Amino acid sequence: MKPKYTAKFIFILWSITAIVACDSSHSRNKMESTEVALSEESSPTFLAWVTADKTRSDDSFAKEFRSYNENGIDAILINTYADPNVLARLVPIAKKANLEVHAWMFTINRPGDAIAEQHPEWYAVSRDGKSCFDEPPYVDYYKWLCPSREGAKAHILSLVEGLAKVEGITSVHLDYIRYSDIFLPISLLPKYNLVQNEELARYDFCYCDVCTSEFEKLHHKNPVDFTHPGIDMEWKNFRLNKVKSIVDDAYVIAHKYDKKLTAAVFPYPEMADHMVRQRWDKWDVDAVFPMIYNQFYDEEIDWIGYATKQGITDLHPKKTKLFAGIYLPSMSATDLEEAIHLAMQNGAAGISFFDGPAFTSEQISIIKSFKKLPKK
């Protein structure tokens, strides 16, 4: 899990959550992080989300991975569509390029999942009775499973375990670990010709028989009877806890195989709670990667610093580390430089970029410039 690297290669100790200049080997079983002072002068850890097309040759992956390392990227989060065989093939190639590897997977949203598709009852149902199995909200790939369904949950956790077993990865990285968006980011609303000033029935999940009956048994009221379900705190908390249950079980599985658990999440906990039933500051997880995509929310660059600070504050005193996610398209090199400084100044342990292939030459110059900064 913790192979020996050269002194020039920066990597993350027991998780992706501590930044060090590594000049010695570390025990495979070491479970303590190394704290380092983080400031705009320290050299941050940089990661990139990438998606693997298994039809590509090993040589093409090797070329891509070398390019990341040469341009200042320390680790990659690889989406192999939860295929452990593809992941096992790519890990040695990435390691040869001195890149740490995290196994990125779609979690509750499972588009193209052949096993799930054999179980239509596993899919989440909206308040107006539409199932994600055949009537997904917003886009065709929104194939959300219901976290209350034991079969669906067991299937998700089996995928986590399959990835966790792969030698050489640092973490299993959960994405779409939430419900479908009850509120879209503001800049996306015109695309769908939507006004979302309240929780609309079409986008409110999950109201399947299992969810509603389990909730009624606990609280002696049924969500289908609510006039204003959006203001019932027990109903909201019920769903927050369903997501937490999957994360916490995945954490146990990942650590069983001496791997970490990380997650891509919405910008900061209160916002994630409001928009997608996701309260990530309460999870058992080693590191979070909030997707602080300011462009999606019509926010300026300084919002990246604000959201980072809010996430760090909400996580305290947990040991979970935070890596700020930055959206590369439409971001100028000047804005990228400021975004990195703001995230680091506000406590981020590093930066993750979406996505690897999106880097421009100007952005790469900025990334490399940070690697030239002296370490403390």
Secondary structure, DSSP 8 states (H G I E B T S, - for coil): ------TT-EEESSSTT-EEE--S---TT----------TTS--EEEEEEE--TTS-HHHHHHHHHHHHHTT--EEEEE-TT-HHHHHHHHHHHHHTT-EEEEEEE-SB-TT-TTGGG-GGGB-BBTTS-BTTTS-SSSTT--BB-TT-HHHHHHHHHHHHHHHTSTT-SEEEEES-S---SS--GGGGGGGT---SS--GGG-B---HHHHHHHHHHHS--GGG-SSGGG-HHHHHHHHHHHHHHHHHHHHHHHHTT-EEEEEE-SSHHHHHHHHS--GGGS--SEEEEB--GGGGT--THHHHHHHHHHHHHHTTS--EEEEEEE-TT--HHHHHHHHHHHHHTT-SEEEEE-GGG--HHHHHHHHHHHTS---
